[in-house]
Amino acid sequence: MVVFSGEEANRAAANMRSNSTNSSSNHHHLREDKTESPDSRFNQTLRSVQGLLKGRSIPGKVLLTRRSDPLDDSSWQDRSPKYERSLSENDTGPSDQMDKSTEEDDKGPFKPSTHENLNKSKSSTSDVHSTPKEVQKSTIGARATDSARVMKFTKELSGTTVILDRREGVLRRKRLEYLDCVAQFYDIPDTERTDEEISMLRQIAVDCPRTVPDVSFFQQAQVQKSMERILYTWAIRHPASGYVQGINDLVTPFLVVFLSEYLEGSADNWSLSDLSPEKISYLEADCYWCLTKLLDGMQDHYTFAQPGIQRLVFKLKELVRRIDEPVSRHMEEQGLEFLQFAFRWFNCLLIREIPFHLVTRLWDTYLAEGDALPDFLVYIFASFLLTWSDKLQKLEFQEMVMFLQHLPTENWTHLELEMVLSRAFMWHSMFNSSPSHLAS
């Protein structure tokens, strides 16, 4: 190991410059490669020393670190920084890592010398045992970061103004994407469609006029055309399920909500002709993406054989048996299967079972549940069914079927619906975290 002080390095450089003309007598001290000329070797050595004086690494050969003992301010004028040179036989070229380590060393506080670094490298295997601690520190750091993000988000929400720039950009992009899909899939002649696509489009055209027949707004030809575009575009882009009867009902709450931003008064007095074509396209796009988001969490409700609905109907039957055993036993004795009435409930999400002016309140709860909606539907429908517990126990099979298919809800108000939702939340808190209570 060779140690240079700043004064010694300067003296070495001066001696090499003075002896450059007498390279023939000293060339065996400077040459390591017999094929290399003395002048080139001298220039390389000179550059190395110059790099040494600047506190930088010599490419491929030298690793520089400051001396281990720190220099205090009082002795700074009297002492020069020392460097240690470590030769490596394996290094044959420039090393970026060595350069970076040296640069970081120059910027930061003084670090241990090469001797200490070598000792650390020898004991590097022992550092493996400290990995869990490092991971734990990393986890704590991540939690701290999450906490900071929550605090930042809370601060933003507490302000008087919340900037929604990103929302506007995403909304614009999504609306354009929908229009592109309509142009690509809907606004084309039947000659460019497959037989299955033609059949699906015809079925949608038949179902749209049947949607919410007791609300005149949905009987407008322009409204039905908008629904047709939305449903057909969704079905083409979701070939695993395609269009299934009942999905047409799921568009209606979104249409009413988004139209309320443009039109005032009762929905019975609305007309799409009062809106510009641009606003109608925005309306359709917004409904399309909301429908897509809703159905993303229940795709298997509408695939072949609709297994998602069948699974939830079975859960509904088990829940009713646990909550109201007399009703469950009576229905079983009469031979009434839950699929005979509950399948439509899950397929249309109760839209056909309650007055339409209550649907938006019901769907407010649906959307608030997010991805947990399918399981929560079981509790809502159990509460809905058991509203007529006493009545059902007095009916025989045929009467029960007719009653459940034409439930007396035409005069319902928000009060009755709130009672259904309240019971659903109560039963959900009781049973959802205790699945064993629903076991056979």
C-alpha positions as a printed Julia matrix, in Angstrom:
440×3 Matrix{Float64}:
    0.0     0.0     0.0
    1.48    3.38   -1.04
    0.35    6.58    0.64
    0.88    9.99   -1.02
    0.57   13.29    0.74
   -0.18   16.36   -1.37
    3.45   17.58   -1.09
    4.91   14.19   -2.0
    2.61   13.91   -5.02
    3.74   17.33   -6.29
    7.4    16.32   -5.87
    6.8    13.07   -7.76
    5.21   14.92  -10.67
    8.14   17.39  -10.83
   10.72   14.6   -10.82
    8.95   12.81  -13.69
    8.87   15.98  -15.77
   12.61   16.6   -15.19
   13.52   13.04  -16.13
   11.38   12.84  -19.25
   14.4    13.42  -21.55
   16.32   10.55  -19.95
   13.63    7.92  -20.48
   16.15    5.41  -21.95
   17.84    4.92  -18.57
   14.65    4.77  -16.53
   12.2     3.2   -18.94
   12.4    -0.23  -17.17
   10.92    1.42  -14.03
    7.98    2.88  -15.93
    7.08    0.09  -18.36
    4.89   -2.89  -17.44
    4.05   -3.84  -21.02
    7.07   -4.46  -23.28
    5.08   -3.44  -26.35
    4.23   -0.03  -24.87
    6.49    2.95  -25.65
    8.18    4.82  -22.79
    6.55    8.11  -23.75
    3.02    6.7   -23.69
    3.69    4.99  -20.38
    5.09    8.2   -18.96
    2.02   10.17  -20.1
   -0.28    7.59  -18.54
    1.6     7.75  -15.23
    1.54   11.52  -15.3
   -2.21   11.55  -15.87
   -2.65    9.13  -13.0
   -0.71   11.35  -10.64
   -2.63   14.4   -11.81
   -5.86   12.55  -11.16
   -4.5    11.6    -7.78
   -3.86   15.23   -6.95
   -7.43   16.11   -7.91
   -8.85   13.48   -5.57
  -10.23   11.27   -8.33
   -9.86    7.58   -9.07
   -7.29    6.27  -11.57
   -9.29    4.29  -14.17
   -9.23    0.57  -13.63
   -6.42    0.58  -11.08
   -6.84    2.92   -8.15
   -9.6     3.44   -5.6
   -9.21    6.62   -3.58
  -10.66    7.26   -0.13
   -9.92    9.92    2.41
   -7.96    9.11    5.51
  -10.03    7.75    8.35
   -9.36   10.42   10.97
  -11.51   13.51   10.42
   -9.88   16.9    10.14
  -11.12   19.56   12.46
  -11.22   23.21   11.53
   -8.3    24.17   13.76
   -5.82   21.85   12.04
   -7.13   22.29    8.5
   -4.47   24.84    7.57
   -1.62   22.67    8.87
   -2.65   19.34    7.49
   -3.19   18.14    3.96
   -5.78   15.48    3.1
   -4.23   12.07    2.48
   -5.42    9.48    0.02
   -4.94    5.74   -0.07
   -4.4     3.8    -3.26
   -5.74    0.27   -3.56
   -4.6    -1.78   -6.56
   -6.83   -4.46   -8.0
   -5.52   -7.11  -10.37
   -9.03   -7.84  -11.67
   -9.74   -4.28  -12.78
   -8.92   -3.86  -16.45
  -10.9    -0.78  -17.35
  -12.81    2.23  -16.04
  -15.21    1.59  -13.21
  -18.29    3.79  -12.9
  -19.03    2.48   -9.46
  -15.57    3.48   -8.24
  -15.97    6.96   -9.68
  -19.37    7.37   -8.05
  -18.14    6.18   -4.69
  -15.29    8.66   -4.84
  -17.51   11.55   -5.88
  -19.96   10.8    -3.08
  -17.02   10.6    -0.7
  -15.84   14.04   -1.76
  -19.28   15.55   -1.25
  -20.06   13.95    2.09
  -18.29   13.71    5.46
  -15.05   11.78    5.82
  -15.46    8.0     5.71
  -13.39    5.06    6.99
  -10.2     4.26    5.12
   -9.66    1.43    2.68
   -8.44   -0.83    5.5
  -11.73   -0.46    7.26
  -13.62   -0.94    3.99
  -11.73   -4.2     3.4
  -12.57   -5.4     6.87
  -16.21   -4.61    6.24
  -16.18   -6.48    2.95
  -14.76   -9.56    4.68
  -17.61   -9.54    7.16
  -20.28   -8.85    4.55
  -21.74  -12.31    5.04
  -22.72  -11.38    8.57
  -24.85   -8.56    7.22
  -27.27  -11.1     5.81
  -28.59  -11.73    9.29
  -29.58   -8.08    9.6
  -31.86   -8.24    6.54
  -35.1    -8.66    8.53
  -34.3    -5.53   10.46
  -33.7    -3.65    7.24
  -36.97   -4.94    5.86
  -38.71   -3.87    9.03
  -37.21   -0.41    8.71
  -38.34   -0.29    5.1
  -41.86   -1.27    6.14
  -41.94    1.39    8.8
  -40.75    3.89    6.25
  -43.48    2.82    3.85
  -46.09    3.25    6.56
  -44.74    6.66    7.35
  -44.99    7.56    3.69
  -48.58    6.31    3.54
  -49.42    8.35    6.61
  -47.9    11.43    5.02
  -49.95   10.86    1.89
  -53.14   10.54    3.91
  -52.34   13.75    5.75
  -51.67   15.52    2.45
  -54.91   14.2     0.96
  -56.87   15.27    4.04
  -55.34   18.72    3.85
  -56.37   19.05    0.2
  -59.94   18.04    0.97
  -60.16   20.49    3.87
  -59.45   23.39    1.55
  -62.16   25.65    0.16
  -61.29   24.68   -3.4
  -60.36   21.26   -4.75
  -58.69   21.32   -8.16
  -60.02   18.63  -10.48
  -57.8    19.16  -13.5
  -57.14   15.46  -13.95
  -60.85   14.7   -13.82
  -61.54   16.96  -16.76
  -58.77   15.38  -18.79
  -59.91   11.84  -18.09
  -63.54   12.74  -18.79
  -62.62   14.23  -22.15
  -60.54   11.2   -23.11
  -63.24    8.72  -22.07
  -65.92   10.53  -24.01
  -63.81   10.52  -27.15
  -63.09    6.84  -26.69
  -66.81    6.08  -26.5
  -67.51    8.06  -29.67
  -64.75    6.15  -31.46
  -66.33    2.86  -30.38
  -69.77    3.93  -31.61
  -68.31    4.87  -34.98
  -66.41    1.6   -35.19
  -69.09   -0.83  -33.99
  -72.53    0.77  -34.2
  -72.5     3.24  -37.12
  -71.82    0.55  -39.71
  -74.12   -1.32  -42.11
  -75.41   -4.79  -41.2
  -73.35   -6.22  -44.04
  -70.27   -5.62  -41.88
  -71.72   -7.41  -38.85
  -71.71  -11.09  -38.05
  -74.99  -12.99  -37.72
  -74.58  -13.03  -33.95
  -74.07   -9.27  -33.85
  -77.16   -8.67  -36.01
  -79.24  -10.9   -33.73
  -77.93   -9.14  -30.63
  -78.68   -5.7   -32.04
  -82.23   -6.73  -32.88
  -82.78   -8.07  -29.36
  -81.58   -4.78  -27.89
  -83.92   -2.86  -30.23
  -86.82   -4.98  -28.94
  -85.92   -4.61  -25.26
  -85.38   -0.85  -25.19
  -89.09    0.06  -25.66
  -89.95   -2.35  -22.81
  -87.62   -0.6   -20.38
  -89.42    1.14  -17.46
  -92.76    1.24  -19.31
  -94.48    3.3   -16.6
  -92.16    6.29  -17.15
  -93.04    8.17  -20.33
  -89.55    9.61  -20.72
  -88.15    6.19  -21.63
  -90.74    5.8   -24.37
  -89.21    8.57  -26.43
  -87.63    7.24  -29.63
  -84.53    9.37  -29.14
  -84.0     8.01  -25.62
  -84.37    4.44  -26.83
  -81.86    5.09  -29.61
  -79.32    6.35  -27.09
  -79.88    3.28  -24.94
  -79.45    1.08  -28.0
  -76.08    2.62  -28.81
  -74.88    2.29  -25.22
  -75.98   -1.33  -24.82
  -74.73   -2.53  -28.18
  -71.34   -0.87  -27.74
  -70.98   -2.4   -24.29
  -71.96   -5.86  -25.55
  -69.48   -5.76  -28.44
  -66.65   -4.74  -26.12
  -67.56   -7.48  -23.59
  -67.85  -10.62  -25.7
  -67.59  -12.96  -22.71
  -71.15  -12.09  -21.8
  -72.5   -10.03  -24.67
  -75.94   -8.54  -24.24
  -78.24  -10.22  -21.7
  -81.83   -9.19  -21.14
  -81.98   -7.15  -17.96
  -78.86   -5.11  -18.62
  -81.12   -2.61  -20.4
  -82.69   -1.79  -17.01
  -79.28   -1.07  -15.51
  -78.7     1.89  -17.83
  -81.79    3.82  -16.71
  -80.56    5.17  -13.33
  -77.46    6.6   -14.97
  -79.5     8.25  -17.72
  -81.73    9.98  -15.18
  -78.86   11.15  -12.98
  -76.78   12.6   -15.82
  -79.79   14.16  -17.54
  -80.66   15.98  -14.31
  -77.52   18.08  -14.9
  -79.03   19.45  -18.12
  -82.82   19.3   -17.58
  -85.03   20.47  -14.74
  -88.36   19.34  -13.34
  -89.91   15.88  -13.45
  -88.43   13.21  -15.68
  -91.88   12.77  -17.26
  -91.45   16.22  -18.83
  -87.91   15.73  -20.11
  -87.03   15.55  -23.78
  -83.7    14.8   -25.39
  -84.61   17.12  -28.24
  -83.88   19.99  -25.84
  -80.22   19.0   -25.83
  -77.57   19.57  -28.48
  -76.05   16.52  -30.22
  -72.8    17.21  -28.37
  -74.49   17.02  -24.96
  -76.32   13.87  -25.95
  -73.02   12.24  -26.9
  -71.58   13.29  -23.54
  -74.61   11.84  -21.79
  -74.27    8.51  -23.58
  -70.54    8.29  -22.91
  -70.96    8.97  -19.19
  -73.71    6.34  -18.93
  -71.63    3.84  -20.86
  -68.6     4.14  -18.59
  -70.69    4.01  -15.4
  -72.46    0.89  -16.67
  -69.06   -0.62  -17.49
  -67.74    0.12  -14.01
  -70.83   -1.36  -12.37
  -70.75   -4.58  -14.39
  -67.0    -5.04  -14.03
  -67.65   -6.26  -10.49
  -70.32   -8.75  -11.51
  -69.31  -10.07  -14.91
  -70.25  -13.65  -14.04
  -73.84  -12.51  -13.47
  -74.25  -12.28  -17.22
  -71.98  -14.95  -18.68
  -73.27  -18.32  -19.86
  -75.74  -19.85  -17.34
  -75.21  -16.74  -15.17
  -73.31  -18.57  -12.38
  -72.85  -15.42  -10.33
  -76.58  -14.97   -9.91
  -77.12  -18.63   -9.09
  -74.46  -18.43   -6.39
  -76.07  -15.37   -4.79
  -79.56  -16.91   -4.93
  -78.23  -19.87   -2.93
  -76.7   -17.48   -0.37
  -80.01  -15.63   -0.15
  -81.84  -18.86    0.62
  -79.38  -19.73    3.42
  -79.57  -16.23    4.89
  -83.36  -16.24    4.97
  -83.29  -19.64    6.67
  -81.06  -18.25    9.44
  -83.0   -15.01    9.9
  -86.61  -16.23    9.56
  -86.83  -20.0     9.83
  -90.69  -20.16    9.72
  -90.84  -18.39    6.34
  -88.02  -20.51    4.98
  -89.7   -23.72    6.11
  -93.08  -22.67    4.69
  -91.59  -21.84    1.29
  -89.79  -25.16    1.26
  -92.94  -27.07    2.18
  -94.81  -25.37   -0.65
  -92.06  -26.31   -3.09
  -91.16  -22.72   -3.97
  -87.61  -22.29   -5.23
  -85.82  -18.98   -4.71
  -84.73  -18.97   -8.35
  -88.36  -18.61   -9.35
  -88.55  -15.04   -8.05
  -85.07  -13.91   -6.89
  -83.37  -14.48  -10.23
  -85.05  -11.38  -11.68
  -84.15   -9.4    -8.57
  -80.45  -10.08   -9.05
  -80.62   -9.75  -12.81
  -82.25   -6.29  -12.77
  -81.11   -5.18   -9.29
  -84.7    -4.58   -8.07
  -85.41   -1.89  -10.67
  -88.6    -3.68  -11.73
  -89.74   -4.27   -8.16
  -89.97   -0.73   -6.77
  -91.27    2.62   -8.06
  -88.72    4.23  -10.35
  -88.49    7.43   -8.32
  -86.9     5.35   -5.51
  -84.31    3.71   -7.74
  -81.72    6.47   -7.48
  -81.84    6.23   -3.68
  -81.36    2.47   -3.83
  -78.52    2.77   -6.3
  -76.81    5.32   -4.1
  -76.33    2.45   -1.66
  -75.27    0.09   -4.44
  -72.51    2.37   -5.66
  -71.35    3.16   -2.13
  -70.61   -0.54   -1.61
  -68.19   -0.6    -4.54
  -66.63   -4.01   -5.21
  -68.49   -5.52   -2.24
  -71.86   -4.9    -3.89
  -72.62   -8.47   -5.05
  -72.4    -9.88   -1.52
  -74.32   -6.96   -0.05
  -77.16   -7.54   -2.51
  -77.94  -10.75   -0.63
  -78.74   -8.79    2.54
  -80.79   -6.16    0.73
  -82.89   -8.78   -1.03
  -83.37  -10.78    2.18
  -84.62   -7.64    3.89
  -86.84   -6.87    0.9
  -88.37  -10.36    0.91
  -88.96  -10.52    4.66
  -90.86   -7.24    4.56
  -93.82   -9.53    3.84
  -92.89  -12.34    6.22
  -96.33  -12.62    7.84
  -98.1   -12.45    4.5
  -95.97  -15.14    2.87
  -96.64  -17.67    5.64
 -100.36  -17.54    4.83
 -100.04  -18.16    1.1
  -99.87  -21.41   -0.84
  -97.53  -22.09   -3.74
  -99.48  -20.48   -6.6
 -100.52  -17.48   -4.53
  -96.97  -17.01   -3.33
  -95.58  -17.03   -6.88
  -98.12  -14.44   -8.05
  -97.52  -12.29   -4.99
  -93.73  -12.26   -5.34
  -93.94  -11.43   -9.02
  -96.27   -8.46   -8.38
  -95.21   -7.1    -5.02
  -97.37   -4.27   -3.56
  -94.72   -1.55   -3.71
  -96.45    0.94   -6.03
  -97.23    3.25   -3.12
  -93.85    2.96   -1.44
  -92.02    6.06   -0.3
  -88.45    6.61    0.83
  -89.51    5.53    4.33
  -90.21    1.93    3.29
  -87.0     1.74    1.29
  -84.96    3.11    4.18
  -86.37    0.38    6.42
  -85.25   -2.26    3.92
  -81.75   -0.81    3.73
  -81.48   -0.4     7.51
  -82.29   -4.06    8.13
  -79.82   -5.03    5.4
  -77.01   -3.11    7.08
  -77.89   -4.62   10.45
  -77.89   -8.2     9.17
  -74.75   -7.57    7.19
  -72.91   -6.5    10.36
  -74.22   -9.6    12.16
  -73.56  -12.3     9.59
  -70.96  -11.16    7.08
  -68.07  -11.44    9.53
  -69.39  -14.75   10.86
  -69.78  -17.04    7.86
  -70.17  -20.08   10.12
  -73.59  -18.75   11.11
  -74.7   -19.33    7.53
  -73.33  -22.87    7.35
  -75.73  -25.74    6.99
